[in-house]
Amino acid sequence: MAEAARELKALGAGAFAGACTDPCDGRTPGHRRHDDSLPFRNDAAIVLRRLMRSLPTGKGVLGIATCDKGCPP
């Protein structure tokens, strides 16, 4: 993320970092709370969307995901 922020700044863009976590399906299968995974991701997406909309100069978003399920297609 730091490298991406440096590149954006070099291009004249402002960079703002925000983070959103999600549960790992690799740790939850078979557990009774496994059903919370998708609703949690939906809540995280709502929070991240609100954060992005709150930025007054936002014209684009660069998302960096650490899991194939944590970033929308």
C-alpha positions in Angstrom: 0.0 0.0 0.0 2.8 2.4 0.8 4.4 1.8 -2.7 1.0 2.4 -4.3 0.6 5.6 -2.4 4.0 6.8 -3.4 3.2 6.1 -7.1 -0.1 7.9 -6.9 1.5 10.9 -5.2 4.2 11.0 -7.9 1.4 11.2 -10.5 -0.1 14.1 -8.7 -2.9 12.3 -7.1 -3.8 12.5 -3.4 -3.7 9.2 -1.6 -5.8 8.2 1.4 -5.5 4.8 3.0 -8.5 3.0 4.4 -8.8 -0.6 5.6 -11.5 -3.1 5.8 -11.1 -6.6 7.1 -13.0 -9.8 6.4 -13.1 -13.2 8.1 -11.0 -16.0 6.6 -13.1 -18.9 5.2 -10.0 -21.1 5.7 -10.4 -20.9 9.4 -14.2 -21.0 9.8 -15.5 -24.1 7.8 -17.6 -26.4 9.9 -17.9 -23.8 12.7 -21.3 -22.4 13.6 -20.2 -18.9 12.9 -19.2 -19.7 9.3 -22.6 -18.3 8.2 -21.4 -14.8 9.3 -18.8 -14.6 6.6 -20.9 -13.2 3.7 -22.9 -10.8 5.8 -19.7 -9.5 7.4 -18.2 -8.9 3.9 -21.4 -7.0 2.9 -21.2 -4.8 6.0 -17.5 -4.2 5.3 -18.3 -3.2 1.7 -20.9 -0.7 2.9 -18.5 0.9 5.3 -15.8 1.1 2.7 -18.2 2.6 0.2 -19.3 5.3 2.7 -15.6 6.0 3.4 -14.9 6.5 -0.3 -17.9 8.7 -0.8 -16.9 10.9 2.1 -13.6 11.9 0.4 -14.2 15.3 -1.2 -11.7 15.0 -4.0 -12.1 11.3 -4.7 -12.2 10.5 -8.4 -11.0 6.9 -8.3 -10.2 4.1 -6.0 -7.3 1.6 -5.9 -8.3 -1.5 -4.0 -5.7 -3.9 -2.7 -7.0 -7.2 -1.5 -5.3 -9.9 0.5 -7.8 -12.6 -0.3 -9.7 -13.6 -3.4 -13.0 -13.2 -1.6 -12.3 -9.8 0.1 -12.4 -7.7 -3.1 -15.5 -7.5 -5.4 -15.0 -8.5 -9.0 
